[in-house]
């Protein structure tokens, strides 16, 4: 269980951040982010991640739960770190 899930102790919260059902492609065991990553260059995907992280940071607490929005931003930030330096994570 990751740190966010440990802090929240709420499986629904973890699913909403790390495995949202509404982003699964019907009949496939992949999410839309997998298709996006496969179709973009590494630099384009990094830009997409930066934009999504910024989106969730700016809206934190305004639409969904603030912690959930911050956790979602963290997912994109961790993706950026992994792309830039895969051995650090």
Beta strands, then each sheet from edge to edge (+ up, - down):
end
